Amino acid sequence: MRTFLMLYRQRLRRDRWQLVSWAIGTGAMAVFAVAAVAKTYGSFTEQEDILKVALATPVILIFRGLARGPGLGAFTFFEIYTFLAMLTGWMSTFMAVRHSRAEEEAGRSELVSATPAGRMLPLAATVLHGIVANILAAAAIALAFVAAGLDPAGSVLSGAAAGAVGICFLGVGLLAGEFMSTPRGANAVSASLVLVAYLLRGFGDAAGTPGADGMSMTAGWPSWISPIGWGQQTYAFTGDRWWPLVLPLALGAVCIAATALIMDRRDVGAALLAGRSGRADARGILSGSFALAARLQMGSIIGWCIGGLATGLLTGGLGSAVNSITSANPDTTTALRKMLEAEGASTSQLLISVFFLLAGVLAAACALQAVIRARQEEAGGTGAWLVSQPLGRIRWFADYLALGTLTIVAVLLLTALGAWVSLLASGDTSSAVGDVWMTAIDQIPAALVFLSLPALVFVVWPPATIPAAWTLLGAAVLLGVFGGLIGVDKSLQDLSPFAHTPVPGPGGTDWTGGFWMLGLSVVAVAAALALMRRREVGSA
């Protein structure tokens, strides 16, 4: 017991600031969501109108939740629960991989397993650590809802639902670490499964059966194979059912048990999906530093590109959804246009812009990973070895930035291709079909900001590169993508590059914000390359 508690305290100390950040972040999002709903849709009539719009436009349900009627608590759960559950899922997967596969790659697990702790006590300590983290996140959500004036019973159930989803993905992350041989691979698989669960829930909600009142929905079968969908079935604030929480907790327990079983039978550092042996001699194309950087990141680049293509294909339902709106109840159509047609853009243009905004986030994440990879190469010592060759540090770093730029273009072009094909297949012949290519180009300036600013941090303060890059992206997504949803002040939303992404309109596209972001990116990259000349690779 003493050894177990020591291992748990070590994890708690190591993650103390991350735990505080996750708890405060989820609680703050919950508070802002209630305030935003109360301010924007405060009356039952307004909530009923929006719910009718959502049920008449299934694509909206993919990005919201399961409609269960009006009421401040029910409407808030409809608006924000899926995002809170996705946050706890990602928190848990990253935590699981950090204390399992990452420890094995660093060689620390083998040292710990040689002590009386063995191999099972560290796993048990990680499980307890993850459970406590999700309890804290659940408590933060529940307290935030109660403080905002929502029903205590529904508030506690909402927090418990998000926490149960997090515990489920804690087990998923641990199991992914048994299959993948690297922490990057385990993180990619487990984080992608969280996104898959979110999308399955969205498809299930969109394909559900509308209620007779036109303001509630019974989820379709895809939602029932998603842990996030299971959390929705609690019907917080409307039915307060606790039994669906057994499903994510049971899946988490099965994954943890499977992890323990596999871990007990494999060697330290081994994985179920072992990496293939490399070629005896490298191909000629790998003789340059750019090709080497591309080869090192090819797996993640392909993954982000597939994500962009899938996002584009999702717009296939857009054409049929928009066409159904025009023949629906005129009051519903008017309400939808009022909700979407800010700044004069058409319904199709703005709905496409919503999808491409998500693609822009994917492109930005792929771009900043190029800078992160350069930092990892430097920290691992291989960067210093490379720049000791005739290559030079400027060329070495510039190749990573060039690769990041090309991956941004690749992700967005594949998104545009998927959207163009799916819209034509759905029978949409409006001008919005041609707009997808320009909408993809519109996302490039914002994505470049997340390449250039982390590059500047890499040169000026190398140890801060990775946390600063992900913090910058997370804050920008929170403010620019979800800021309006959770009631963030407009002045704060404007701090996010995603808030200034050009949107096509009937009079063309206003590229004022885009040009400013391009200028900022050029200046940041130029400063980074100039300062790179003055610092040693591996010096910090």
N, C-alpha and C positions, 0 to 999 in steps of 0.2 A: 504493500500500500504506500509506503514511504517513497519508493521509486516511482510509482505511478503518479503520485501527487507532484513529485519533482518534475516529471516530464510535462504534466499539465501546466504547472506554473511557468515552465519555460515557454510553452506555446502562448500562454496568456500574455507574458511579458513581451514576447516577440511581436505579437499582433495587437498590442493594446491600442495603438493609435488608429489602426485600420478598423478595429471593432467600434471604437468611438465614432469614427467617420461614417461607417455604414449605418449605425444606429441613429445618429443625428440626421443623416441624409434621408433615410426612409421616413423617420418621424416628421421631418420638415416637409417632405413631399406630401405626406398625408394631411398635415395642417393646411398647406397651401391649396390642396385640392378641395377641401371642404370650403375654404374661404372663396375660392374661385367659383364653385358651384353655387354657393349662397349669393354671390354677387351677380353672376351672369344668368343663372337659371333659378332665381330665388322662389318664384311662384310655381304652383302646381301646373298652371296652364302652360308656362314656358317649358317646363320639364316634359309635359305630355306632348307638346309639339315636337321637341327634339327626339323623343323616343319614337314617335310615329315616323319621323324622317329616317331614323336609324334602321327601323324595321323595313322601311320601303327601299332602303339602299344598303344591301347586305355588306358591301365593301367597307362601310363605316364600322361595322361590328368587328371586323378583323383587327382594327386598331383601338377598340374600346373594350367591351366586355359583353356579358350576358344581361340583356335588359330584363328587369323584373318590376317595372312600374315606377311611378313617380314617388317623390318623398326625398328629403335631403339625404338621409342615410343610404337609401337604395340607389339613388342617382349617383352619389359619390362612389359607392362600391362599383357601379357600372363604369364610371369614368376612370378610376385609378387602381383598382385592385390588381389587374393583370400586370401593370407596370411594377407595382410593389413586389408581386410574386416573382417577376423576372429578376428584379434586383437581388432578392434573397437567394434566388437560384444561382446567380453568378457569384455572389459573395461566397456561397458554400463550395462551389466547384473550384474556385481559385484557392480557397483555404485548404481544401482537401488535397489538391495537387501540390501545393507549397510544402505541406508537411508529410508528403509521402514520396511521390516520384522525384520531386526536386531534391529531396534529402538524399535519395539513393544516387542520383547523378552527381551530387557534390561529394559523395563518399562518406557522409556523416552517418547514414543509416547503418552501414557495416560496422562502424565503431561502436554505435549504441547497442547493436544486436550482440556484440561480443561481451557486453556487460550482463549483469543479472537481469537487466530489463528484457533481454531477448528481443523477439520480433513482434509479439502480440501486444505488449504493454504500450509501445509507441502508437500503435494503431488505435488501441483503446483510448489513449490520451487525446488523439486527434479527433476521434468520434465525440468524446465528451466536450472538447473544445468547440466543435462545430455545432453541437446541440445547444450549448450555452449561448453561442453567438446568435443562433436563430431565435432563442428565447428572448434575448435582449432586443433583437429587431422586432419581434412580435409585440413585446411590451411597449416599445417606442411607438409602433403604429396604433395600438390600442389606446395608449395614453393620449396620443395626438388627437384621435377621433373623439375621445371623451372630453378633452379640453376644448375642442371645437363645438361641443354641445350635442354630439350625436348620442344615440341610445347606447348605454354601457354594454348591454348584452351583445348587440350587433358589433360594437367596436372591438370587444374582446375576441369574438369569433372571427372578425376580419384579420386581426393580428395573428391569431392562431392559424388561420388558413395560409397566410403568407409564410409563417414560420414552418409549418408542416411541409410546404413545397420546398423550402430551403433545406430541411433535413433530408428530404427525398433526394435532392441533387447533391447533397453531401455524400451520400452513398454512391451516386452515379459518378462523381468526381474521383472517389477512391477506387472504384472499379475500373474507370478509364485509365488510371495510373498503373493498373496491373496489365492492361493490354498494350499500352504505348510505352516505348522505350525512352522517351524524352519528356520532360515537363511541358515543352511547347506543344508536342503532339497531344498529350493528355488534356492540356488546357483547351486546345482547339476542338477536340472531340466533345468534351463535356460542356463547354460554353455553347457549342453549336447545338447540342441536344436541348439546352435551355431554350434557344431560339426556335428549334423545331417544335418543342412543347407549346410555345407561345403561338406559333402559326397554326398548329393542329387545333388548338383551342379556338383560334380565330375562324378557321374554316368550319369548325363545328358550330360556332355561334351563327355564322353567316348562313349555314345550311340547315339551321334549326326550323322548328315549327312555330310560327307566330301565334300568340294567344288571341282569343276572340276580342279582347279590348284594344288590340293594335299597339299595345305598349309593353308587352312582355313576350319572352321568347323561351321555348324549350330547346335546349341545345341538341344538335345533331350528334351522330355517333363519333366523329373525329374528336370531339371535345372529351369524350369518355376514355380516350387513350392518351390523354395529356394530364400530367400532374397539376398543371395550372388550371386546367379545366375541372379537375376534381375539386380544387379549392373553391371554384365558382359555385359548385353544386351545394355549398353550404347555405346559399340564399341568405347571406347576412343581411340583417335589417328587414327582411321580408318573411323568412321562414325559420331562420336560425337553426339549421340542421347541423349537428356535430358529426354524425356518422360518416360523411364523405371523407373526413380527415384520416380515417383508418387507411384509406387507399394509398396516399402518398407516404404515410409513415410505414406501411407494410412494404412498399417497394423499396424505400430507403433501407429498411432492416434486411431485406433480401440481398440488396447490393452489398451491404456491409458484411453480411455473412459470407457471401461469395468471395469478397475481397480477402477475408481472413482465411478461407479455405485455400484459395490460390496462393496467397502469400506463404502459407505454411508448407507449400510443396515446390516452390521455385527458389532459385538462387537469388541472393541479393544482387540487384543491378540488372537481372534478367527481366524479360517481358514476354507475354504470350505471343505478341506479334513482333518477332525479332526483326531487326533491320537486315536488309540484304547486304551481302558482301560487295564491296566496290570493285571496279575494274582495276586490273594490275597497272595499267597505264591510262592516264587521263586523255580525254579527247582533245583534239587540237583547238576546239572552240573555247576550252577552258584556259587557254594560255593568257587571256586578258583578265584584268581585275573586274571589269564590268560583268563578264560572263561568269566569273566565280561568284560574285555577289548574287547574280540571278540564280545560279545553281543552288546556293545556300538557302534562298528564300522561295524556290519554285513551288514547294508544297503549299505554303501559306498563300502565295499569289494565286495559285489555281483555286484554292478554297474561297478566297475573297471574290474571284471572278465568277465562280459558280453561284455565290450568294447574290452578286449583281444580276446575273442572268435570271435567277429564280425570282428576284424582285421585279424584274421587267416582265416576266411571264405572268406574274400575279395580276398585272393590269389587264389581262384577258377578260376578267370579270367586269372590268370597268366599262367597256362599251355596252354590254347588256344592261348593266346597272343604270347607266345614264339614259339609255333608251327607255328603260322601264319607268324612269322618273318622269319623262315627258308625257307619258300616258297615264300617270297615276293621278291621285287626288290633287286638284289644283292648289289647295291650301298647303299640302305637303310639299309640292314642287316649289311654291313660293317661299316656304320656310327654309328649304334646303338652299335655294339660291341666295337668300338673305344671309345664311350662315356661311356660305363659301365664297360668294362673289365680292370679296374685298378687292379694291383697286381695279375693278372692271374686268377681271379675267373671267372667262367662261367656266362653267361647271367642269367640263372635261379637262380644261387646262389646269385648274387648281387641283383636281383629284390626281392628275398625272404628276403634278409638282409634289404632292404629298409622297407618292411612291418614290420619286426621284430624290427627294430629300433623304429618305432612308438609304438610297443607293449612294448619295453623297457622304453619308456617315460611314458606310462600308469602305468607300474609296479613301476617306481620310484615315481610317484605322489601318488600312493596308499601307498607306504612305508613311505614316509615322513608324510603322514597324521596320521600314528600311533604315531609319535613323537608329532605332532601338537595336537592330542587328549590328550596325556599325559599332555601337557602344559595347555590345556583347563580344564582338570580335576583339575590341581593344582590351576589355577587361580580362578576356581569356588569354591574351598574349599573342594571338595570331595576327592581330592588326599591326603590332609593332614589328613583327617579323616581315610582313608584307611591305611595309613602307621602308624597310631597310634595303629593299631591292631598288633598282632604278625607277620603280613605280612612282614614289614620292607621295607624301601625305595629302597634298591638294587633290591630285588625280584620284587617289584611293577614296577620299570622302566624296568627291564630286560624282564618282560612279554610283555611289549609293543614292545620292540625291537624284541623279538622272533616272535610276531604276525606279525610285519612288514616283517620279513624275509620269513615267510610262505606265506604271501600274494603275495610277489614278485614271489615265485615259482608257486603259484596257477595261477596268471595272465598269466605267460609265458607258463605254461603247457597247459592251455586252448587255448592260441594262437596257440601253436604247434598242438594241436588236431584239431582245426578248419582248419589250413593250410593243415595238412595231409589228412583229409577227403576231403576237397575241391579240392586239387590237384589230388587225385585219381579219384574223380568224373569227373574232367575235362579231364581225359584220359592221364595225364602226367605220364609217366613211367620212367622219367630220375632219375639220382641219387639225384637230388635236393629234391625229395619227402622224401627220408630218411634223408636229411640234416636238415629238419625243427626241429627235436628234438635237434640236436647239436646247431643249430642257436638259439634256445630258451635258452639253457644253456649259450651260449655266452653272452647273455644280462644280466645275473645275476650280474657279478662284477660291471658294471656301475650303475645298480639300487641300489646295496648295498651302494654305495657311498652316495646316497641321503637319506639313512637311518642313516648312521653312522655320517656324518658331522652335520646334524641338531641335532642329539642326543648330540653331544659335545657342540653345541651352547646352547641347552636346559639346560645343567648342568652349563655351565660357565656364560651365560648371558640369563636367562630365558625370559625376556620381548622381546628379539629379535628373539625368536624361529620361530614364524610364518612368519614375513617378511623375515627373513634370508633364511628360507627353500624355500619359493616360489621364491625369488630372485635368489637363487642358481640354482634351476631347470630351471627358465626362461632363465637365462644367458647361461646355458649349452645347452639348446635346440637351442637358437639363434646361438650360436657359432658352436656347433657340428653337428646340423641337417641342419640348414639353412645357416651356415657360408659360404660354398662354393657357394651357390646360390646368396648371396648378396655381394660376393667379399671380405670377411674378410680374412686378412692375415693368412697364414697357422700356424704361431706361436701362434696366438690367438685361432684358431680353436682347437689346441692341448691342450688348457686349459680345454676343455670340456671332461668329461669321455666318452661321446658318440662318440668322435672322435677316441677312442682307443678300441672300441668294436671289439672283434675278428670276422673275416669274413672267412667262410670256403673256401678253395681253392683246386686246384687239388693236391697240396702237403700236404694237411692237414690244420690245423688251428693254426695260430701263437697266442699263448696265453701270449705273453710277457706283453702286456698292461693289459690283464686280471689279471695276477698274481700281478702286481703292484697295481691295484685297490683293489683286495682282501686284500693285505697286508695293504693298507691304511685304509680300512674299519675295519679290525681287530684291528689295533692300535687305531683308533678313538673310537671304541666301548669299548675297554679295558680302555682307558683313561676316557671315560664318566662314566663308572661304578665305577672306582676307585675314581673319583672326587665326584660322587654322595654320597659317604659315608660321605663326609665332608660338605655337605650343607643340610639345612632343606627344606623340601617340603613346598612350600608356603611362603618361606622367601623372594622371589623377584618376 
